[in-house]
Amino acid sequence: MFVRTDDKITATQAAVFLNNTMLGAGILTLPRSVSESVKTPDSWLSVLLGGAIVMLVVLLMVKISQQFPGKTVFQYAGQITGRAIGGALCLLLILYFIIIAGFEIRSLAEVTLFFLLEGTPIWAVILPFIWLGTYLVYGGINSIARLFQIVFPISIMILLISYTLSFRLFDIDHLRPVLGNGLIPVFRGLKSTILVYTGCEVTMTLVAFMQKPKQAVKAMLTGIAIPLGLYFLTVVMVIGGISIDSAVTSTWPTIDLMRSFEIPGFIFERMEFPLMVIWLMQMFCNFSSFFFQASLGISQIFKLKVHPIIYALVPVIFISSMVPKTIADLFALGDAIGKMGIALFLLLPVLLSVIWLIRVKGLKQHV
């Protein structure tokens, strides 16, 4: 079976799909990574600024995708830049998706081992999740979108309840002074924040699957706005709750915030357990989205049936997830993915848009 874009999803499903693609391990690690870069309480400003930049890039991605109805970036990139350059760009994008899929599934396994299954071999945690992802991706974009619609509201509800209950620890002084060292530290934090927005590139495939592509701008910007709001809230609540010094030294600062308080008589006296369980589901959704994008890209570029590709990618993703030897290596890989994301932001939507505009204007002048 070839991947066809007549397997349509609604605007709401597209927004939830983009949201679940971007909401992953970043919720658990962002307060540490951005605080390390900024070194002042202004980390939340970096998150907002990074989100605003990504929104502009996503708007550009939607506009270019709407010029080619029913086609994904893997199909129209070659039409804009020529087959050789377009093929090279798409292969880079596929490699990027495979690396992020490996990163997300490894992060999921590390969290599971750290809090739940200490002493279990890491491959024994990774493999079942990869096989579950294979089963989900095999069903196509509609199956994935329906699962995302189930997980999304549960994730948001548990996260918001956790932050509401942690408000007793919140100290506004931990977020002061605002811009005490000027804007330079805020810009330093942009690289770390870009990592948590990686995944917005799926916009260039999602538009092709939408029932009403004209609603793509609203759907995609909504899909970005929700993670932006949650990441902002996470950084504010974690730094306000445990301070910037504790956030920098913690491996999983968001979980540490949840472990800092108890609620006697509540359904869960400690909130780290429900948050961790639901966030493992969220990270699995994150992984499945990138797995689907990689298999879709290979199928469309090389005009191959998608199901054999899905199976062929299983060992590739497993090897990708096992490359980092330690958790420090994993975080270093995360930084590298952030840099790759920035490069792809420039290469794909910006380059494709510029070439497209030049060609369109050239044709008009020719006529």
C-alpha positions as MATLAB code, in Angstrom:
seq = 'MFVRTDDKITATQAAVFLNNTMLGAGILTLPRSVSESVKTPDSWLSVLLGGAIVMLVVLLMVKISQQFPGKTVFQYAGQITGRAIGGALCLLLILYFIIIAGFEIRSLAEVTLFFLLEGTPIWAVILPFIWLGTYLVYGGINSIARLFQIVFPISIMILLISYTLSFRLFDIDHLRPVLGNGLIPVFRGLKSTILVYTGCEVTMTLVAFMQKPKQAVKAMLTGIAIPLGLYFLTVVMVIGGISIDSAVTSTWPTIDLMRSFEIPGFIFERMEFPLMVIWLMQMFCNFSSFFFQASLGISQIFKLKVHPIIYALVPVIFISSMVPKTIADLFALGDAIGKMGIALFLLLPVLLSVIWLIRVKGLKQHV';
ca = [
       0.000    0.000    0.000;
       1.313    3.420   -0.989;
       0.762    6.387    1.318;
      -1.977    8.503   -0.206;
      -3.116   11.872    1.081;
      -6.782   10.963    0.563;
      -6.766    9.513    4.099;
      -8.060   12.813    5.474;
      -8.083   14.289    8.989;
     -10.106   17.215   10.357;
      -8.684   20.618   11.323;
      -9.063   19.704   15.019;
      -7.198   16.428   14.502;
      -4.447   18.290   12.628;
      -4.050   20.781   15.524;
      -3.941   17.952   18.102;
      -1.506   16.006   15.873;
       0.896   18.956   15.758;
       0.491   19.560   19.495;
       1.245   15.920   20.386;
       4.214   15.898   18.023;
       5.804   18.788   19.896;
       4.855   17.967   23.491;
       7.384   15.373   24.584;
      10.391   15.061   26.848;
      10.791   18.858   26.727;
       8.209   19.328   29.503;
      10.454   17.296   31.838;
      13.809   18.845   30.831;
      13.154   22.375   29.492;
      13.490   24.249   32.837;
      16.999   22.802   33.274;
      18.258   23.217   29.697;
      16.995   26.784   29.225;
      18.166   27.873   32.711;
      21.666   26.527   31.966;
      21.813   28.702   28.848;
      20.200   31.860   30.245;
      21.716   31.739   33.781;
      19.149   34.327   34.955;
      15.458   34.038   35.967;
      14.479   35.261   32.462;
      14.167   31.740   30.995;
      10.420   32.251   30.464;
      11.177   35.148   28.099;
      13.334   32.834   25.951;
      10.432   30.370   25.748;
       8.006   33.100   24.617;
      10.451   34.568   22.087;
      11.332   31.122   20.699;
       7.634   30.304   20.395;
       6.914   33.551   18.519;
       9.733   32.809   16.026;
       8.475   29.236   15.506;
       4.923   30.537   14.917;
       6.201   32.718   12.072;
       8.093   29.774   10.571;
       4.981   27.555   10.834;
       2.904   30.245    9.092;
       5.463   30.180    6.257;
       5.282   26.349    6.145;
       1.476   26.438    5.870;
       1.477   29.069    3.124;
       3.965   27.166    0.965;
       2.120   23.849    1.539;
      -1.203   25.423    0.495;
       0.298   26.161   -2.926;
       0.452   22.383   -3.560;
      -2.926   20.915   -2.500;
      -2.815   17.248   -1.510;
       0.994   17.118   -1.662;
       3.468   16.789    1.193;
       6.880   18.465    1.328;
       8.402   15.172    0.137;
       6.418   15.566   -3.104;
       6.560   19.303   -3.764;
      10.138   20.130   -2.676;
      11.469   18.644   -5.922;
       8.990   20.701   -7.974;
      10.309   23.915   -6.430;
      14.068   23.347   -6.281;
      14.621   20.580   -8.805;
      14.752   16.835   -8.112;
      18.360   16.658   -6.908;
      18.250   19.525   -4.382;
      14.673   18.713   -3.301;
      15.584   15.043   -2.818;
      18.655   15.966   -0.746;
      16.609   18.301    1.478;
      13.931   15.653    1.999;
      16.523   12.984    2.851;
      17.952   15.368    5.470;
      14.445   15.819    6.877;
      13.896   12.034    7.024;
      17.234   11.518    8.803;
      16.235   14.266   11.242;
      12.905   12.529   11.963;
      14.644    9.190   12.554;
      17.155   10.770   14.975;
      14.367   12.538   16.917;
      12.308    9.323   17.024;
      15.324    7.556   18.561;
      15.886   10.452   20.978;
      12.257   10.482   22.164;
      12.008    6.723   22.687;
      15.336    6.731   24.563;
      14.155    9.643   26.743;
      10.966    7.718   27.459;
      13.027    4.660   28.461;
      15.351    6.730   30.682;
      12.406    8.253   32.574;
      10.859    4.779   32.967;
      14.117    3.322   34.311;
      14.844    6.273   36.590;
      11.459    6.274   38.323;
       9.759    2.918   37.726;
      11.933    0.019   36.521;
      15.373    0.631   37.970;
      17.876   -2.079   37.008;
      15.971   -3.230   33.890;
      18.096   -3.423   30.696;
      17.342   -0.349   28.599;
      16.686   -2.370   25.432;
      13.941   -4.284   27.280;
      12.059   -0.994   27.771;
      12.758    0.464   24.314;
      11.751   -2.543   22.182;
       8.131   -2.944   23.413;
       7.469    0.761   22.835;
       8.965    0.595   19.311;
       6.743   -2.399   18.473;
       3.686   -0.596   19.840;
       4.629    2.399   17.691;
       4.998    0.124   14.659;
       1.476   -1.227   15.197;
       0.071    2.299   15.503;
       1.924    3.739   12.486;
       0.879    0.714   10.390;
      -2.743    1.910   10.736;
      -2.000    5.238    9.036;
      -2.538    8.873    9.962;
      -6.195    8.456   11.003;
      -5.343    5.812   13.609;
      -2.557    8.010   14.987;
      -4.794   11.116   15.052;
      -7.555    9.255   16.943;
      -5.115    8.025   19.612;
      -3.708   11.552   19.945;
      -7.238   12.871   20.533;
      -7.623   10.460   23.455;
      -4.239   11.198   25.060;
      -4.276   14.986   24.535;
      -7.041   16.050   26.984;
      -5.850   13.606   29.671;
      -2.272   14.958   29.393;
      -3.380   18.581   29.629;
      -5.725   17.903   32.559;
      -3.103   16.023   34.635;
      -0.449   18.651   33.882;
      -2.682   21.575   34.855;
      -3.877   19.833   38.049;
      -0.230   19.149   38.971;
       0.754   22.798   38.475;
      -2.304   24.053   40.381;
      -1.440   21.853   43.371;
       2.244   22.891   43.218;
       1.273   26.574   43.493;
       1.752   26.394   47.290;
       5.523   26.242   46.627;
       5.517   29.141   44.177;
       7.628   32.166   45.117;
       7.509   35.129   42.726;
      10.939   36.278   43.991;
      12.505   33.259   42.217;
      11.546   34.944   38.908;
      13.090   38.306   39.796;
      14.756   40.497   38.650;
      13.238   40.635   35.162;
      15.891   41.462   32.542;
      18.411   42.146   35.318;
      21.278   41.432   32.869;
      19.531   42.797   29.772;
      18.349   40.916   26.679;
      21.582   39.027   25.859;
      20.848   36.088   28.238;
      17.343   35.778   26.745;
      18.815   35.366   23.254;
      21.315   32.815   24.623;
      18.388   30.677   25.724;
      16.829   30.536   22.253;
      18.863   27.483   21.166;
      17.541   25.431   24.088;
      13.956   26.507   23.487;
      14.104   25.656   19.764;
      14.685   21.988   20.731;
      11.299   21.760   22.467;
       9.591   23.158   19.367;
      11.193   20.574   17.078;
       8.475   18.690   15.326;
       6.738   21.730   13.873;
       8.212   20.591   10.521;
       5.363   18.034   10.332;
       3.195   21.010    9.325;
       4.534   20.534    5.787;
       2.975   17.062    5.614;
      -0.148   17.601    7.757;
      -1.644   20.259    5.462;
      -1.807   17.687    2.627;
      -3.915   15.334    4.793;
      -6.425   17.966    5.914;
     -10.059   17.754    4.762;
     -10.185   21.568    4.520;
      -6.679   22.920    3.786;
      -8.035   26.487    3.958;
      -8.347   26.014    7.741;
      -4.665   25.055    7.989;
      -3.402   28.436    9.281;
      -5.816   28.441   12.219;
      -5.281   24.727   12.957;
      -1.476   24.849   12.853;
      -1.176   28.067   14.873;
      -3.515   26.548   17.491;
      -1.356   23.412   17.462;
       1.691   25.595   18.223;
       0.002   27.926   20.733;
      -0.944   25.106   23.153;
       2.639   23.747   23.568;
       3.918   27.340   23.768;
       1.534   28.065   26.646;
       2.363   24.797   28.437;
       6.131   25.233   28.067;
       5.858   28.804   29.357;
       3.764   27.630   32.319;
       6.225   24.799   33.025;
       9.262   27.091   33.174;
       7.444   29.668   35.333;
       6.075   27.063   37.789;
       9.308   25.032   38.083;
      11.634   28.013   38.538;
       9.085   29.764   40.766;
       8.669   26.571   42.801;
      12.203   25.192   43.220;
      14.370   28.183   42.083;
      16.737   28.488   39.140;
      19.674   26.963   41.083;
      17.736   23.746   41.786;
      16.400   23.601   38.213;
      19.937   23.744   36.760;
      21.237   20.891   38.932;
      18.205   18.592   38.456;
      18.024   15.952   35.706;
      14.212   16.043   35.536;
      13.253   19.361   37.238;
       9.516   19.135   36.497;
       9.290   15.741   38.224;
      11.348   17.124   41.125;
       8.801   19.916   41.541;
       6.020   17.300   41.799;
       8.023   15.370   44.402;
       8.433   18.503   46.535;
       4.919   18.417   47.973;
       2.226   16.019   49.191;
      -1.567   16.410   49.333;
      -2.940   14.347   52.254;
      -6.402   12.939   51.521;
      -6.225   13.635   47.743;
      -6.664   10.738   45.253;
      -2.894   10.883   44.655;
      -0.931   12.182   47.614;
       2.120   12.646   45.377;
       1.542   13.954   41.865;
       4.739   12.702   40.235;
       3.256    9.243   39.641;
       0.140   10.265   37.587;
       2.165   12.939   35.768;
       4.889   10.437   34.909;
       2.467    7.768   33.676;
       0.516   10.151   31.437;
       3.694   11.810   30.191;
       5.104    8.450   29.118;
       1.994    8.178   26.922;
       2.631   11.694   25.612;
       6.265   10.869   24.767;
       5.077    7.706   23.010;
       2.734    9.856   20.870;
       5.684   12.127   20.134;
       7.796    9.165   19.002;
       4.970    7.674   16.882;
       4.516   10.934   14.988;
       8.187   11.100   13.976;
       8.153    7.380   13.086;
       5.170    8.014   10.781;
       6.820   11.059    9.165;
      10.043    9.140    8.424;
       8.196    6.177    6.865;
       5.925    8.546    4.892;
       8.957   10.423    3.523;
      10.828    7.315    2.376;
       7.655    5.916    0.799;
       6.905    9.085   -1.165;
      10.455    9.928   -2.250;
      11.307    6.437   -3.499;
       7.688    5.542   -4.482;
       7.720    2.393   -2.361;
       4.995    0.633   -0.395;
       4.889    2.022    3.116;
       4.331   -1.121    5.220;
       7.691   -2.790    4.430;
       9.375    0.572    5.138;
       7.740    0.743    8.594;
       9.192   -2.670    9.459;
      12.592   -1.776    7.970;
      12.766    1.351   10.146;
      12.316   -0.624   13.389;
      15.993   -1.710   13.691;
      17.166    1.718   12.427;
      15.235    3.559   15.144;
      16.363    1.023   17.755;
      20.037    1.586   16.824;
      19.442    5.357   16.834;
      17.988    5.133   20.362;
      20.919    3.050   21.640;
      23.697    5.343   20.341;
      23.832    7.594   23.463;
      25.712    5.602   26.117;
      24.771    7.749   29.113;
      22.100   10.280   30.004;
      24.694   13.040   29.467;
      25.148   11.755   25.900;
      21.360   11.817   25.482;
      21.157   15.476   26.531;
      24.092   16.287   24.221;
      22.144   14.630   21.395;
      19.170   16.817   22.339;
      21.338   19.929   21.932;
      22.538   18.660   18.543;
      18.912   18.085   17.455;
      18.160   21.697   18.452;
      20.952   22.912   16.140;
      19.734   20.637   13.335;
      16.228   22.041   13.854;
      17.445   25.621   13.424;
      19.286   24.633   10.221;
      16.190   22.906    8.835;
      14.034   25.927    9.716;
      16.275   27.962    7.416;
      16.784   25.333    4.720;
      13.256   24.082    4.202;
      10.484   26.670    4.588;
      12.612   29.773    4.017;
      14.612   28.398    1.073;
      11.560   26.799   -0.547;
       9.515   29.993   -0.127;
      12.229   32.233   -1.594;
      12.743   29.963   -4.636;
       8.969   29.623   -5.105;
       8.455   33.415   -5.020;
      11.319   33.989   -7.472;
       9.894   31.414   -9.873;
       6.306   32.706   -9.605;
       7.355   36.333  -10.118;
       9.648   35.304  -12.958;
       6.771   33.487  -14.676;
       4.462   36.503  -14.260;
       7.057   38.848  -15.777;
       7.607   36.364  -18.587;
       3.907   36.318  -19.362;
];
